[in-house]
Each structure stands twice: as structure tokens, then as C-alpha cells.
Amino acid sequence: MSQAAAVERIRVRAPGKINVFFEVGAAGADGYHEVASAYQAVSAYEDVWASPSDRFTVEVDGTVDVSGVPVDDTNLAVRAARLLAAEIGYDGGVHLRVHKGVPVAGGMGGGSADAAAALLACDALWGAGLSSAQLQRIGAQLGADVPFALMGGTAVGTGRGEQLSPALARGRFDWVLVISDEGMSTPDVYDELDDYRSTGSSFVPPVPVRPAVFPPVLQALRQGDARMLGATAHNDLSHAALRLRPALDDIINLGLSQGALTGIVSGSGPTLAFLADDEQAAVALQVVLSAAGHETMHVHGPVPGARIIPT
């Protein structure tokens, strides 16, 4: 291909995610960890507009703090667009406008959602016609969360998290998120988990031989049972994130004291996710947490993956 399709601009919306379950295996020889995750896409969104251009450029704004988001070739959306162009032999560029609604470096896959949205938007803009599976394969080169942002809904991820299997989920789960002013480095959190495990502390679970999602978690999702999910949700990275940032533990205790069914670190943190009984309970919990001086969001899941929004 040498020319973009005759389209002025394509808009795609992609969701952030919560890991309602996350178990981490030992680090391999390459430094990466095998994991087992239950992903849920939630109603915090990234919007990406793709417009024809001779070069690859990006601009970023949003309803969250975007000061740490790169606007050069290291931006995940730009990297995704370049990968797709190389895949299909497209020799032009694209201008991407990213509007962020997912906390940056908060463990909710906002950058991965940008990459997923860019893949779908550029595929449509350039008339490539790749399948969802092909886009997921390309996206997996940028991280395990990118294929899930394309898929959406609820899924189990294994390997490094990119080997996805859709999981049945009924009903609606309401979450209240507490957003931190400062993000956390995912590699730092994994390193802290490895270090914590090496101490033999009883506060951190032993390294699983083969990470797997607990069956009661999948049962809770299938039944749409928030209370069962609250009793079984788990994230191995919580131990490391709370060790790096102990103040998060106080916020978790506050949420639990106000009726949250569970309070977990989302992904590698530092965003905290509190599961509520229902929408009304989530609104009440959000009021309490906001009154305590915390920045909050009320989201629900599962929601669809990346999709084109008519303009």
C-alpha cells in the first residue's frame, strides 16, 4: 500500500482493565514471569483519532494527568501504528490524537488501550482489513494487555498474560477506583515481589509451580456474584505494591470499613479497585472516599473491547 484510504479521520475507543485475579510465577531466565490473570474491561476509556499524514506523530490530552505520557516514537500508540504499517507494507504515516481517561501508570492498561485503539484505527484508515486475531498478534509484541484491550469483556490470560481465552461473565460489577498522584513502575513492582518472596515472609504467598486462576473466581464471574468475587479476588502484586507504597494500605482499610466487598491493587498499581455490591453502594462508597481527600472514579464492567466510534 502507498496511499491511505479516502477517509478523513477514524475514531476508536478502547477500555482500561482491572485484574480481578493475578497470580505470578517465578522469574524465568529472560527475567519475565509466567502469570495467570482474570481480566475485566471497565468503563474507563481511551479515545484515539487517526488521521492521514506523511509522518508518525501524536498529541495527547485527557481527563487525567497526562504530563508523563511521551509524545515521540516511544508512545505506545505510535509504536503500534508503526508495527501495523510494517506488517502491511504501508509507506505513509499517521497523526494520532489520544484522549486519555484511564489513570497513567496506574496498573489499568491505559497505554495498552492506546496501542489497541491505534491498531484498530489505522487498520480502518489504511484499509488493511486485518482480523481481530491478527491485530492481537501484532499488539502482543507491545505487551500482554494490548490483546485484551482489543478483545474486551472478561478473559483469562496465561503465559505472560497475552494468551487469552474469553471467560463468561454475567451481570454488572461496580468498582470504585482510587487514583494516586504518582504512578508506579511495573518492573519495580515485579522486582519488589521477587525480593519479598526471597525473604520467606509468611505475608506473601509462595511461588506457584504453575500460575492458574482460582476456579471460584471464574464461578463468581459466570454467576455475576459480586460477593463471591469479593471473597476470591486476589493480586500477587498487591504485596509488593503495598510494600513500596505503604500508605495504600490505609486507603484499602478505609474502603473495606465502608462496605467494599474487597480492595485490591489494580495490576501493578498504584490504582486501588474497590468492588461494591451494586451501583448504589458504589456511589455511596465513592462519596466517602472522595470526602477523605482521594481522587476517585466509579466504573463498571465488563464492557466491550476496542471499537470504532462513528463520527
PyMOL commands that set and color helices and strands:
alter all, ss='L'
color gray80, all
select helices_A, chain A and resi 76-88+110-125+132-142+145-151+186-198+215-223+226-232+237-244+247-257+279-291
alter helices_A, ss='H'
color red, helices_A
select strands_A, chain A and resi 10-27+33-53+56-62+93-100+154-158+163-166+173-179+234-235+262-265+272-276+295-301+307-308
alter strands_A, ss='S'
color yellow, strands_A
deselect
rebuild
show_as cartoon
